[in-house]
Amino acid sequence: MAEEAGTTTKNGKVVPNETTGTKIVGGLIGVLVQVMNFILTSILKWTSGWEAYSTRTLYNSSIALKSTIALFFNTALINFTINIVYLYHFKGAEYAS
């Protein structure tokens, strides 16, 4: 069986090799997620200060809940969007589906 250049086999399946561009895009995605998570956490702490909770525990619980939801969706949506855009435009439509 002849294999295409730039591919390897894993468990009998032919998969494309990871290129330098893919590694760079992956690193940029990681940096973008970290920056956005920091910004979101800062905004959530700032806005929670206005809610006037009666105890520090309620304040901390509010921040924890908001941060969990915001950071999860931020991480998931950025990764999903970047991967779809990258795969569709640079690897071809067959990889994006």
C-alpha positions, 0 to 999 in steps of 0.5 A: 500500500503506497502512502502519501508524502507527509502522512503516518500510520497509527493503528492502521489508519493514515493520518496527516503529519502535524505541520509547523503551521498547525503547531503555531496555530495551536499555540496561538489558540492557547495564548488567546484562551488564557488572555480572554480568561484573564480579562473575563475573570477581571471583569467578573470580579469588578462587576461582582463588587457592585452586587453588594453581597451581605457576606464574603462567602456569597460574593466568592460563590457568585464569582466562582459560578460566573467564572466557571460558566464564562471560562467554560464557554470562552474556552469551548467557543474559541477552540471550536471556532478557530478549529473550524475556521482553520480546518476549513480554510487551510486544510480543506472542507473535508477536514472541517466536517 
